[in-house]
Amino acid sequence: MSSNRKTLSGGALVVMIILFVALMLVVNVLFRGARVDLTENNLYTLSPGTKEILSKLDEPINLYLFYSDKGTQNLPQLRTYATRVRELLEEMAARSDGHINLEVIDPLPFSEDEDRATTYGLQAVPVSAGGETIFLGLAGTNSTNGQAVIPFFQPEKEAFLEYDVAKLVHDLATPKKPAIALVSSLPMGVGFDPATRQMRDPWAIQQQLSQSFDVRDLNAAGIKSIDADINVLVLVHPKELSEDAQYAIDQFVLRGGHLLVFVDPDAELDTSGADPQNPQAAMFADHSSDLPKLFKAWGVDYDPKKIVLDRARAVAVSVGQGRAPVRHPGIIGLTAEDLNRDDVITANLDSINVSSSGYFGLAKDATGKLVPLMQSSGDAMSSAADRLRMLPDPSALLSDFNPSGERYVIAGRIEGKFKTAFPERTESGHLAESKDDGQIVIVADTDILSDRLWVQVQNFLGQKLMNAFANNGDFMLNAIDNLTGSSALISIRGRATSQRPFTTVEALKRSADDRFRAKEQELQRELQETERKLTELQGAKSSDQAMIMSPEQKAELDNFIKRKADIRKELRDVRRSLDAEIEALGSRLKFFNIVLVPLLVTLAAVGFAMWRVRRRTSA
């Protein structure tokens, strides 16, 4: 009987193993590619925009991830990020229906793989004084020999990792150079300058646009429609556009076209109204621009007679030879704090300069959303634009400065479904409302594009060298680059990062630093007080006793030395208490993870086993 039971138990065990293996094989076939993302911010779940891009691939794309696995053995943080990059690429390859072929390559020093990475244009980053370098970049190719690269995946850009990779795939899938239409009333291109009676060079931003895009200059007066192959329409200082031109812009936006608009309350390079016989004619001419009818339809609130003055970001300017520079609140130097770090256009920019800038808001009846890209500081106010005319001393703007406490939106995105500004029009194909959500990027300054605010152009041996001192040009290129992408690509926003900071530990450190700083300040105050008393005692002594320390001085000095030792001991106690709190926190976490959780699991398993035994016995 006992032998039969053992045989039966052994046979049952074999059958269970066979069934388990068979079940795993069936699950592997039926649920191949299935994943469950249990992370807090769904880090490993692709956004809908990325999925849409992958679903539209109709040709093979080869991705080559060059990652120095051996060279990063002593760089744990970079290795963790490399794993994040690789997992994202693997997820995208799995979702591409076989159109993406991923190859991971470890380019060892002096190998053919290293030469290959360099040929693609990937960046080798030095990691030691001995000249050792590592790679963590991506190269992509398509069936027509098109190439695109991400030279190096920077961990601090993890929030835009998915966007960068999705853009690379999108560019490879649509290799044609994006076409942008440029409508400008400012002298941005090559032309004749009546003031100097010479040919003028194009603005630096115009040259950069021509290198990256298929730029088509449109005459504002002749605009009747926008060609369907235009990816982005750029309006710079639109003045007195005809009804037909505005209607063409309106319908372009409603059918899903992407628009970038630069308006200005006072465009300083606007040459309209110039008269060589009357130098003051241009000075008193209207140099503002606006799109009142279109802005109203889009829910944008903008006053072309108002500018922003910012005391905290005022740029120092020269007011005359031999005079010290003065701060000009109308010329604003925006810093990284004033730029939207969650938007791909401005996320990695550090400084942007604007001059006589206006500002935007949402109208009360607006149905869309205004996402700020650039904002003034809180120490700002609005003012009449004509205050900047005939202004010999910009510091006069600070004499009656009264900040409103508001952060004015100098540039932003308008998102939502747009309605036509021309409901009375009945042309064939007329659209009354956009089918899908659209996006328009609006900027309340045109001087942001002028060379003087962001770049120095020098002539060196016949070559034009550009030395940028601000990110104005990068902003323009980023905005157009973002808008030239498909709606799916534009919809991809920055994601949360995989870095999980120890917030509790950081809070402990901040608290300890505050206490440490307070003790240091107390010590410094007592030192100053002691020096003051010693100086008073020294001053009360006669000249023949100047080099001899009096009993009062010696007592005061001894008292300070003793107090100094006590405070230093208290400072050490603060540091030790911080270490003790962190160690106690670590010990609690270790107890929970190593002892408590396994113990609870074990008790649950034992309880379940006992319940089954009791159930069998009762049966």
C-alpha angles and dihedrals in degrees: 000000000000090000091051091051092051091048091048092048092048092048091048090051091052091048091050091051091049091048091048093051091046091049091051091050092051092046090048090054099040097041100035109153094013113140136179117210109206096167117123095245098029090250094172097045114097117232119247090250092058092046090052092052091049093047091056096053110121101170134051117268122195119210121193116194109198106200125166097221095170094040093057098053090116096042105078096169093053091045090054091051091046088056089052090051093048094048091051091051091047090050091051091047090050091051096047097080090239096309095112119066112194123199123181114207130189104208103208118201114279092006130130088248090059090051089048092052091050091049090055089053099250118158122248108209119205114233103176142035088247091069098256112157136194136202129219104160141119130232123188134190134185135203093273095056091259115153136199129174143190099209095204134354104233113207091217088062094056091118088067097038094110092046093051094049093042090050091051090052091045092051091050091049091050105033096168113114107257115250120224127184116218122202111181135162090192124088096254098142137055112299149125117293109211091195094060096022088227137106111271126219120241118261115268091245091054090054092049092049091052091053094053105031144032096255118199117189112215126198108234092213093057101045112126099149141354116244115249093235093061109112098189133014114210118198116192116187097338107202127183095343114189121251090251092051092051091047090052090052091046093053092043090059094044093054090055102272118152119237133197115189130190114189127168139195089212118013102196094200095050105124096187113127092025114150120182089207092052114038091184093058094081091044092061096037120110108263097174127111132200144163098211099166096045094041090053091052091049094048095247119150111206132155114201090199096060130080135185122247115194120189096185094051098036112142119226111242134183116252100183146335113293093014126111117250116262129209114256112204090193091063105063127196105203116204133203088273090063095050126083106254091190096060121081092223095062104016096105100031121110108187138014126179123211132176131206087351126181126211141228138224138171118266116240093249095043117134096189132076129250113214111192117229098171126021136176120242120265089258093076141105139188121247141175112282094225090067088082094061118098091003110157095175117034091193087074087076088066096053094081097022111155111178116213095206089235123126104225118218107235095173133010150146122262109209130184143061111318128213124212120266088212108057089156094064117101104183120145110277093018113167120210095187138009115261096219135023111285136198132220124183112212128189124188096209136061096183086073086079097051118104095236093067100051117006143043114214115202132182111231117177090330094313125113109232118195120206110186117205096177137032098246092116092046090053092054094047093044092051094050092040090053094045094047089064121089120274087257091057093047090052092061108100132186112290129215115270127246090233108107108195120209094246094178092052091046090051090051091050092049091050092049091047090053091051091044092050092048091053091047091051090049090052091049092050092050090048091053091047091050092049089051092052092046090051091050092049091047091051092054093058125092121250094255091054095046095105095046120084112231122224089251091053092046092049092048091048093047090049091052093047090051092047090047090055090049093051092047088052089051089050090053089048090054091053092045092049089052091052090046092051092048091047090048090050090049091049092051091050091048090050091051095045101037104031115014102044095045089045092053091047090049093048090049091051092047091047091050091048092049090049091053092048091049091048092051092047093051090048 
